[in-house]
Amino acid sequence: MKYFPSIENIKKAANNIQQVVDVTPLSSSLRLSKIYNANILLKREDLQRVRSYKIRGAFNKISSLSKEERIQGVVCASAGNHAQGVAFACSHLGIQGTIYMPAVTPKQKVEQTKMFGENWITVILEGDTFDDSFKAAKNYCEKEDKTFIHPFDDPQIIEGQGTVGLEILQQSKGPIDYIFAPIGGGGLISGVIGVIKALSPNTKIIGVEPEGAPSMKTSLTNGVNTELRQIDKFIDGAAVKRVGDYTFNICKENLYKMVTVPEGKVCQTILDLYNRDAIVVEPAGALTISALDDFIEEIKGKNVVCVISGSNNDITRTAEIKERALLYGKLKHYFMVRFPQRPGALKEFVTKILGPTDDITHFEYSKKSSKENAPAVVGIELKSPKDLEPLILRMKQNNFFGEYLNNKPDLFQYLV
């Protein structure tokens, strides 16, 4: 599948989508620039009309359909952002669309999709992952003879997403040394590559994936597009088991580097952006900033662009985001604690075992009438990772220690 996005087609896409797509800001981040001693610029696709860049490719593709294809209708599969782009395009162009989304898609993204599509779309929740929804959508599409709007592996989708790269170069006041772009299926970064190779060949392009869904990195390592058996679905906007064939070939030949970022670190970035910069992003939108630490020496003094891909976050996920960030930062720890079944045992644990700044945030205990000791699952939040070893030592010295759960994922997920 030999294909490379031409700058001519990307410029045509820019003209095609300008009626519905906002030119999003390329803004300097003073906080990040100080941290990394570089000029860090944020391409704010989180401020796009549908709160992500996905409208660019979706509208470019759907608006190019023939009259017969428009009458027949379109189908897509999406974890959320592509769905909203397709829904908006269907409503704007008056085309009936059927949108498949995983059953676990955040409610906010489902409702936003319905809002943008109005009466022109039908949403079907199918499967646990994007890949499940994708298969169901393809089957329905073939059965009903409708046009499938691929979320990333389609030339017109890629060319539409490539308009992000055009805007970056038009908005930048100087040469760009690095562009960090998130990768789910690879459509965005492939389009950006098309622009950069034609107009700014010295710019280095770095792809960023979730550590729990490294489909592009795995494929590049193997030298062939590889489907993963399992993925962590938390960063839903960038969690796919298999990247596109077009996008894999484009990235294989043109990426400077490919990195993955732990989900917990992404969560901390989300919290930092909200608390320190008043920027609300979804997990996929925080990927590129989360990767900067891996290049802290290389990017010093350079002009660096991070594409902030979207802001369709569900507020109900905030507690999980905070939890993952604390676990990643080694500030929250879970234990199986052996409590003597006698009055005052809990008071002794609080006064003798906990440090002055330690805080119990989770506690599950059931008294056993015939046991000398009864286990409790206890979650403790620390002020510093250095407080962990002294805490465990005090537990052991006073015969409270039973099991440390953080490094036992199967048991941890079952109990917490």
Buried (B, 14 or more C-beta within 10 A) or exposed (E): EEBBBBBEBBBBBBEBBEEBBBEBBBBEBEEBBEEBEBBBBBBBBBBBBBBBBBBBBBBBBBBEBEEEBBEBBBBBBBBBBBBBBBBBBBBBBEBBBBBBBBEBBBEBBBEBBBEBBEEBBBBBBBBEBBBBBBBBBBEBBEEEEBBBBBBBBBBBBBBBBBBBBBBBBEBBEEEBBBBBBBBBBBBBBBBBBBBBBBBBEEBBBBBBBBBBBBBBBBBBEEEEBBEBEEBBBBBBBBBBBBBBBBBBBBBBEBBEBBBBBBBBBBBBBBBBBBEEBEBBBBBBBBBBBBBBEBBEEBBEEBBBBBBBBBBBBBEEBBEEBBBBBBBBBBBBBBBBBBBBEEEEBBEBBEEEBBBEEBEEBBEEEEEEEEEEBBBBBBBBBBEEEEBBEEBBEBBEEEEBBBBBBBEBEEBBEEBE
